Amino acid sequence: MSMNPHLTHPNVRGRSYAGAMTAARSSEAERLLTLAAEHMLAHGVSQLSLSQLARAIGSNNRMLLYYFDSKEALFAAALRRAYEGMPAEGALLAHLQRPGDLRAQLGEAWRLLRAPENVPYIRLFFEAFGTAVRDPDGNRSQLTDIAAVWPREFQRAFVVHGYPEGDAEAATSRLLALWRGLQFALLEGVDTDTLDDTHDRAVAALFPA
């Protein structure tokens, strides 16, 4: 007879051994994912290898691949986790999706986005995008996630403000182009007063009352 207690006793504190192991695996995967996201946010992803990431978060290649299956899957999930921590995101999207003066709301939302505490997330976004487009076949998940940042919520916001579905999609493309260009300029060091003025003038032209 086996002396392995997990085999002779199918329940561990009221749940199956398989269930306990699944929960433990999930907990460890979450811990590693959070550490990976924090490392990427602090140090970036350019030239980051799986081995470098593993050493930085106190793990190894074998364990990371065990939990996440591939480098691509891990990096995509860690970037997604990092973006979820962006301080302005929740308030910004909620702000845009309530009725009111659209142009005023866009101006306020832009000022939330370009606040100093969000700059590390903006920097990571552009760095991850640049890394992904250099090798699109090897970074398909990253590209898909990057392309999905905000468009759905922006389209919903334009619908709230009375745009038909097709017009809302076109308006979303214009807003993303404006904000991404301004974020790039923000990373270059252009002062925020200049960026705010440029934003407000562009919004007035792109989204007339």
TAUR-V704467 format. One record per pair of residues at least 12 apart in sequence whose C-alpha atoms are under 7 Angstrom apart, sorted by sequence separation. I is the first residue (numbers start at 0). J is the second residue. D is the distance in whole Angstrom. If there is no record, write none. Layout:
BEGIN
I;J;D, I;J;D
END
This chain:
BEGIN
154;167;5, 181;194;7, 94;108;7, 128;142;7, 154;168;6, 35;52;7, 91;108;5, 128;145;7, 154;171;6, 153;171;6, 91;111;7, 35;56;7, 49;70;6, 150;171;6, 34;56;6, 87;111;6, 87;112;6, 87;117;7, 86;117;6, 85;117;6, 85;120;6, 28;66;6, 82;120;7, 36;77;5, 40;81;7, 35;77;6, 36;78;6, 36;80;6, 37;81;7, 32;77;6, 36;81;5, 96;155;7, 101;160;7, 92;152;7, 96;156;4, 95;156;6, 98;159;7, 97;159;7, 98;160;6, 96;159;6, 122;186;7, 75;140;6, 71;137;7, 75;141;5, 71;138;6, 71;140;7, 40;119;7, 40;120;7, 43;123;6, 45;126;7, 44;126;7, 40;123;6, 44;127;6, 45;130;6, 106;199;6, 102;202;6, 102;203;7
END
